[in-house]
């Protein structure tokens, strides 16, 4: 996370640095991204950069963390709007994420993120909060879910179901970026329907 020195900068300067970083991480992959290019576009010195961030990874995770928090707030609002139905919320949120990720200023950054991410090993895939943030987030989500709508009642199972929907949504969006076919909703809709209906055949007793 950035230093207090960065936090004390003017909003205009912070925005200039983050815009420059977003541009560079969209131009090339994370591994290829250049601090030199970031500081050149942001018009700051290399020494200043290291006063603000430990390294390139620190900056990258900060950008992702900010975007994750912004999207999490939107999702919480949708769950509340849908009276605690987190499946309906994720269905609506899927469209919101696509709209957000395909904005002109975001598209290249998220394309590099989704096309290059590895779900099990990519430590930079930081829609991943810290342990403390995750615990607080879990409490928040559990508090706004309407348990009466679901067969699962246990807190851990409810949250696991919620997180499973998150991974289903993100993997479906990654598929769209890989194929550059953002009008194709069938992959996500099919996966959501499987979750809604379950896998086992329901037999009359």
The 8 nearest C-alpha neighbors of each residue, nearest first, counted from 0:
[[1, 57, 61, 2, 52, 58, 60, 53],
 [2, 0, 52, 51, 5, 3, 57, 58],
 [3, 1, 51, 4, 5, 52, 6, 0],
 [2, 4, 6, 5, 7, 1, 51, 8],
 [3, 5, 2, 7, 6, 51, 8, 50],
 [4, 6, 51, 8, 7, 3, 2, 1],
 [5, 7, 3, 4, 8, 2, 1, 13],
 [8, 6, 4, 5, 3, 9, 10, 2],
 [9, 7, 5, 6, 13, 12, 10, 4],
 [8, 10, 12, 11, 13, 7, 6, 14],
 [9, 11, 13, 12, 14, 8, 15, 7],
 [10, 12, 14, 9, 13, 15, 8, 16],
 [13, 11, 15, 14, 9, 10, 16, 8],
 [14, 12, 10, 16, 15, 11, 17, 8],
 [13, 15, 11, 17, 12, 16, 18, 10],
 [16, 14, 12, 18, 13, 17, 41, 19],
 [17, 15, 41, 19, 13, 14, 18, 20],
 [18, 16, 20, 14, 19, 15, 21, 13],
 [19, 17, 21, 15, 20, 16, 14, 22],
 [18, 20, 22, 16, 17, 37, 21, 41],
 [21, 19, 17, 23, 22, 18, 37, 24],
 [22, 20, 18, 24, 19, 23, 17, 25],
 [21, 23, 25, 19, 20, 24, 26, 18],
 [22, 24, 26, 20, 25, 21, 32, 19],
 [25, 23, 21, 26, 22, 27, 108, 32],
 [108, 26, 24, 107, 22, 23, 27, 21],
 [25, 27, 23, 24, 22, 107, 28, 108],
 [28, 26, 25, 24, 32, 31, 23, 29],
 [27, 29, 31, 30, 111, 32, 24, 25],
 [28, 30, 32, 31, 24, 27, 111, 112],
 [31, 29, 28, 32, 27, 33, 24, 55],
 [30, 32, 28, 29, 27, 33, 24, 26],
 [33, 31, 29, 30, 27, 24, 23, 28],
 [34, 32, 35, 36, 31, 37, 23, 55],
 [33, 35, 37, 36, 38, 55, 32, 45],
 [36, 34, 33, 38, 37, 39, 45, 40],
 [35, 37, 39, 33, 34, 38, 40, 23],
 [38, 36, 34, 40, 19, 39, 20, 35],
 [37, 39, 41, 43, 35, 40, 36, 42],
 [38, 40, 36, 42, 37, 41, 35, 43],
 [39, 41, 37, 42, 38, 19, 36, 16],
 [40, 42, 38, 16, 39, 19, 15, 43],
 [43, 41, 39, 40, 38, 44, 16, 37],
 [44, 42, 38, 41, 47, 39, 45, 48],
 [45, 43, 47, 46, 38, 48, 42, 39],
 [44, 46, 48, 47, 38, 49, 43, 35],
 [45, 47, 44, 49, 48, 50, 43, 51],
 [46, 48, 50, 44, 45, 49, 43, 51],
 [47, 49, 45, 51, 50, 46, 52, 44],
 [50, 48, 52, 51, 46, 47, 53, 45],
 [49, 51, 47, 48, 52, 46, 4, 2],
 [50, 52, 5, 2, 48, 49, 1, 4],
 [53, 51, 1, 49, 54, 57, 50, 58],
 [52, 54, 49, 57, 51, 55, 1, 50],
 [53, 55, 57, 56, 52, 58, 49, 48],
 [56, 54, 58, 57, 59, 34, 53, 52],
 [55, 57, 59, 58, 54, 60, 123, 53],
 [56, 58, 54, 60, 55, 59, 0, 53],
 [57, 59, 61, 55, 56, 60, 52, 62],
 [60, 58, 56, 62, 61, 57, 55, 63],
 [59, 61, 63, 57, 62, 58, 64, 56],
 [60, 62, 64, 58, 59, 63, 0, 57],
 [63, 61, 59, 65, 60, 64, 58, 66],
 [64, 62, 60, 66, 65, 61, 125, 67],
 [63, 65, 67, 61, 66, 62, 60, 68],
 [66, 64, 68, 62, 63, 67, 61, 69],
 [65, 67, 69, 63, 64, 68, 70, 62],
 [68, 66, 64, 70, 126, 69, 65, 63],
 [69, 67, 71, 65, 70, 66, 64, 72],
 [68, 70, 66, 72, 67, 71, 65, 73],
 [69, 71, 73, 67, 72, 68, 66, 74],
 [72, 70, 68, 74, 73, 69, 67, 75],
 [73, 71, 75, 70, 74, 69, 68, 76],
 [72, 74, 70, 76, 71, 75, 77, 69],
 [75, 73, 77, 71, 76, 72, 70, 78],
 [74, 76, 78, 72, 77, 73, 71, 79],
 [75, 77, 73, 79, 74, 78, 80, 72],
 [76, 78, 80, 74, 88, 79, 75, 81],
 [79, 77, 81, 83, 88, 75, 85, 80],
 [78, 80, 82, 76, 81, 77, 83, 75],
 [79, 81, 77, 78, 82, 76, 83, 88],
 [82, 80, 78, 79, 84, 83, 77, 88],
 [83, 81, 79, 80, 84, 78, 145, 144],
 [82, 84, 144, 145, 78, 79, 143, 81],
 [85, 83, 81, 86, 87, 82, 78, 144],
 [86, 84, 88, 78, 87, 83, 89, 144],
 [87, 85, 89, 88, 84, 90, 164, 161],
 [88, 86, 90, 85, 89, 84, 91, 81],
 [87, 89, 85, 78, 77, 91, 86, 90],
 [88, 90, 92, 86, 91, 87, 93, 85],
 [91, 89, 87, 93, 88, 92, 86, 94],
 [92, 90, 88, 89, 93, 94, 87, 95],
 [91, 93, 89, 95, 94, 90, 88, 96],
 [92, 94, 96, 90, 91, 95, 89, 97],
 [95, 93, 97, 92, 96, 91, 98, 90],
 [94, 96, 92, 98, 93, 97, 99, 91],
 [97, 95, 99, 93, 98, 94, 100, 92],
 [96, 98, 100, 94, 99, 95, 101, 93],
 [97, 99, 95, 96, 101, 100, 94, 102],
 [100, 98, 96, 97, 102, 101, 95, 105],
 [99, 101, 97, 106, 105, 102, 98, 96],
 [102, 100, 106, 98, 99, 97, 105, 103],
 [103, 101, 105, 104, 99, 106, 100, 98],
 [102, 104, 106, 105, 101, 107, 100, 99],
 [103, 105, 102, 106, 107, 101, 22, 108],
 [106, 104, 102, 100, 108, 103, 107, 101],
 [105, 107, 101, 109, 100, 103, 108, 102],
 [108, 106, 25, 110, 109, 105, 111, 26],
 [25, 109, 107, 111, 110, 106, 105, 24],
 [110, 108, 112, 111, 106, 107, 113, 100],
 [109, 111, 107, 113, 112, 108, 114, 106],
 [112, 110, 109, 114, 108, 113, 115, 28],
 [113, 111, 109, 110, 115, 116, 114, 108],
 [112, 114, 173, 116, 110, 115, 111, 109],
 [115, 113, 111, 112, 110, 177, 116, 173],
 [116, 114, 112, 113, 111, 117, 28, 110],
 [117, 115, 113, 112, 114, 121, 118, 124],
 [116, 118, 121, 120, 119, 115, 124, 113],
 [117, 119, 120, 121, 116, 124, 170, 122],
 [118, 120, 117, 121, 122, 116, 124, 123],
 [119, 121, 117, 118, 122, 116, 124, 123],
 [122, 120, 117, 123, 124, 116, 118, 119],
 [123, 121, 124, 120, 125, 119, 127, 117],
 [122, 124, 125, 121, 60, 56, 59, 116],
 [125, 123, 122, 121, 126, 116, 127, 112],
 [126, 124, 127, 123, 63, 60, 64, 128],
 [125, 127, 67, 124, 128, 64, 63, 66],
 [126, 128, 125, 124, 129, 64, 67, 133],
 [129, 127, 132, 133, 126, 130, 125, 64],
 [128, 130, 132, 131, 133, 127, 134, 125],
 [131, 129, 133, 132, 134, 128, 135, 127],
 [130, 132, 134, 133, 129, 135, 128, 136],
 [133, 131, 129, 135, 134, 130, 128, 136],
 [132, 134, 136, 130, 131, 135, 128, 137],
 [135, 133, 137, 131, 136, 132, 130, 138],
 [136, 134, 132, 138, 137, 133, 139, 131],
 [135, 137, 133, 139, 134, 138, 132, 140],
 [136, 138, 134, 140, 139, 135, 133, 141],
 [139, 137, 135, 141, 136, 140, 142, 134],
 [138, 140, 136, 142, 137, 141, 135, 143],
 [139, 141, 137, 142, 143, 138, 136, 144],
 [140, 142, 138, 144, 143, 139, 137, 154],
 [141, 143, 139, 140, 144, 138, 145, 137],
 [144, 142, 140, 83, 141, 79, 145, 139],
 [145, 143, 83, 141, 142, 146, 84, 140],
 [144, 146, 83, 147, 148, 84, 143, 82],
 [145, 147, 148, 149, 144, 152, 151, 83],
 [146, 148, 145, 149, 150, 152, 144, 151],
 [149, 147, 146, 145, 84, 150, 83, 144],
 [150, 148, 151, 147, 146, 152, 145, 157],
 [149, 151, 152, 148, 147, 146, 157, 153],
 [150, 152, 149, 157, 153, 156, 146, 154],
 [153, 151, 146, 150, 154, 157, 149, 156],
 [152, 154, 156, 155, 157, 151, 158, 146],
 [155, 153, 157, 156, 158, 152, 141, 151],
 [156, 154, 158, 157, 153, 159, 160, 152],
 [155, 157, 159, 153, 158, 154, 160, 151],
 [158, 156, 154, 160, 155, 159, 151, 153],
 [157, 159, 161, 155, 160, 156, 162, 154],
 [160, 158, 156, 162, 161, 157, 163, 155],
 [161, 159, 163, 157, 158, 162, 156, 164],
 [160, 162, 158, 164, 159, 163, 157, 165],
 [163, 161, 165, 159, 164, 160, 158, 166],
 [164, 162, 160, 166, 165, 161, 159, 167],
 [165, 163, 167, 161, 162, 166, 168, 160],
 [166, 164, 162, 168, 163, 167, 169, 161],
 [165, 167, 169, 163, 168, 164, 170, 162],
 [168, 166, 164, 170, 165, 169, 171, 163],
 [167, 169, 165, 171, 166, 170, 164, 172],
 [170, 168, 172, 166, 171, 167, 173, 165],
 [169, 171, 173, 167, 172, 168, 166, 174],
 [172, 170, 174, 168, 169, 173, 187, 167],
 [173, 171, 175, 169, 174, 170, 168, 176],
 [172, 174, 170, 113, 176, 175, 171, 177],
 [175, 173, 171, 177, 172, 176, 178, 170],
 [174, 176, 172, 178, 180, 179, 173, 177],
 [177, 175, 179, 173, 178, 174, 110, 172],
 [176, 178, 174, 175, 179, 114, 173, 113],
 [177, 179, 175, 180, 176, 174, 181, 173],
 [180, 178, 176, 175, 177, 181, 174, 182],
 [179, 181, 175, 178, 182, 183, 176, 177],
 [182, 180, 183, 175, 179, 176, 184, 97],
 [181, 183, 180, 184, 175, 179, 185, 97],
 [182, 184, 181, 185, 180, 186, 175, 187],
 [183, 185, 187, 186, 188, 182, 181, 189],
 [184, 186, 188, 187, 183, 189, 190, 182],
 [187, 185, 189, 188, 184, 190, 171, 183],
 [186, 188, 190, 189, 171, 185, 184, 191],
 [187, 189, 185, 191, 190, 186, 184, 192],
 [190, 188, 192, 186, 187, 191, 185, 193],
 [189, 191, 193, 187, 192, 188, 186, 194],
 [192, 190, 194, 188, 193, 189, 187, 195],
 [191, 193, 195, 189, 194, 190, 196, 188],
 [194, 192, 190, 196, 191, 197, 195, 189],
 [195, 193, 191, 197, 192, 196, 190, 198],
 [196, 194, 192, 193, 197, 191, 86, 190],
 [197, 195, 193, 194, 192, 198, 199, 191],
 [198, 196, 194, 193, 195, 199, 192, 200],
 [197, 199, 200, 193, 196, 194, 201, 195],
 [200, 198, 197, 201, 196, 202, 193, 194],
 [199, 201, 202, 198, 197, 196, 203, 193],
 [200, 202, 199, 203, 198, 197, 204, 196],
 [203, 201, 200, 204, 199, 198, 197, 196],
 [202, 204, 201, 200, 199, 198, 196, 197],
 [203, 202, 201, 200, 199, 198, 197, 196]]
